[in-house]
Amino acid sequence: LAHSLNCTIEDSNTRCRPANLLNPFYQFYWLPTQKNKELKHHSHNVHILLREICKQRVQEMEDQKNSLGDRAQTSPSNDLLTTLLKSHKSQYQDTDQDDNHNGLVKMLLTLLFAGYDTSSVLLSFAMWSVATHPE
């Protein structure tokens, strides 16, 4: 999983470099190149894992609801995934569960990549700041 995440993040960073944005060959994900095939494989691995995590959490929420009854409705959310699942469940009750998980997987990937980039920039700036101002 870590290798798959790392490969997808590195590919995204490579394709989004200013020099590569204008190069059309970096933007054609559908071309059957070795790099695109690897990206598709790693992306598929990440999607499968996140989908399984969502299904597992839904099952845990249903088990908790069955064991606690009405008190489970009033218990506060402990994490972001639980909050997102509750929100999507109330919003998309009529849709297929796999479609619901696909939407959540896309949202979680967006949050993951956004968090990865912002955290790495923040840590880099903090280290630079401490190195240039040691007092």
C-alpha positions in Angstrom: 0.0 0.0 0.0 2.7 2.5 0.9 4.5 1.8 -2.4 1.3 2.3 -4.3 0.5 5.5 -2.5 4.0 6.8 -3.1 3.9 5.9 -6.8 0.6 7.7 -7.4 1.8 10.8 -5.5 5.1 10.9 -7.3 3.3 10.5 -10.7 0.9 13.3 -9.8 3.8 15.6 -8.8 5.7 14.8 -12.0 2.8 15.5 -14.2 1.9 18.7 -12.5 5.4 20.3 -12.7 5.2 23.5 -14.7 7.5 22.2 -17.4 5.4 19.1 -17.8 2.0 20.8 -17.9 2.5 22.0 -21.4 3.9 18.7 -22.6 0.8 16.8 -23.9 2.5 13.4 -23.5 2.5 13.7 -19.7 -1.2 14.4 -19.6 -2.5 11.4 -21.7 -3.3 8.9 -19.0 -5.0 6.6 -21.5 -2.0 5.9 -23.6 -0.7 2.3 -23.0 2.7 3.3 -21.8 4.6 1.4 -19.1 4.3 4.3 -16.7 0.6 4.7 -17.3 0.0 1.0 -16.7 1.9 1.1 -13.5 0.0 4.1 -12.4 -3.3 2.4 -13.2 -2.2 -0.7 -11.2 -1.2 1.3 -8.1 -4.2 3.5 -8.3 -6.4 0.4 -8.5 -4.7 -1.0 -5.4 -5.3 2.2 -3.4 -9.0 2.3 -4.5 -9.5 -1.3 -3.5 -8.0 -0.7 0.0 -10.0 2.5 0.6 -13.2 0.8 -0.5 -12.5 -2.1 1.8 -11.9 0.3 4.7 -15.2 2.1 4.0 -17.1 -1.2 3.9 -15.5 -2.3 7.1 -16.3 0.9 8.9 -20.0 0.8 7.7 -20.2 -2.7 9.1 -18.7 -1.5 12.4 -21.2 1.3 12.5 -24.1 -1.1 11.9 -22.9 -3.5 14.6 -22.6 -0.6 17.0 -26.1 0.6 16.1 -27.5 -2.8 16.6 -25.8 -3.3 20.0 -26.6 0.2 21.3 -30.0 0.8 19.7 -31.1 4.5 19.8 -28.0 5.6 21.7 -25.8 5.0 18.7 -27.6 7.8 16.8 -26.6 10.3 19.5 -23.0 9.2 19.9 -20.5 11.7 18.5 -18.3 10.8 15.6 -14.7 10.0 16.4 -13.1 10.5 13.1 -13.4 12.0 9.6 -14.3 8.7 7.9 -17.2 8.1 10.3 -18.6 11.6 9.7 -18.3 11.2 5.9 -20.0 7.8 6.0 -22.9 9.2 8.0 -23.2 12.2 5.8 -23.2 10.1 2.6 -25.6 7.6 4.1 -28.2 10.2 4.9 -27.6 12.0 1.5 -27.6 8.9 -0.8 -29.9 6.4 0.8 -31.4 5.3 -2.5 -28.2 4.7 -4.4 -26.1 1.5 -4.7 -23.6 1.0 -1.8 -20.7 0.5 -4.2 -21.5 3.8 -5.9 -21.6 5.4 -2.5 -18.2 4.0 -1.6 -16.7 5.1 -5.0 -17.7 8.7 -4.2 -16.2 8.4 -0.7 -13.0 6.8 -2.1 -12.5 9.8 -4.4 -13.2 12.2 -1.6 -10.7 10.4 0.7 -8.0 10.4 -2.0 -8.5 14.1 -2.5 -8.1 14.7 1.2 -5.1 12.3 1.4 -3.2 14.0 -1.5 -4.1 17.5 -0.2 -2.9 16.6 3.3 0.3 14.9 2.0 1.4 18.0 0.0 0.4 20.6 2.6 2.0 18.6 5.4 5.3 18.1 3.5 5.5 21.8 2.6 4.7 22.8 6.2 7.4 20.5 7.6 9.9 21.7 5.0 9.2 25.3 5.8 9.5 24.6 9.6 12.9 22.9 9.2 14.1 25.7 7.0 12.9 28.3 9.5 14.6 26.5 12.4 17.8 26.1 10.4 18.0 29.8 9.4 17.0 31.1 12.8 18.6 28.8 15.4 17.8 31.1 18.3 
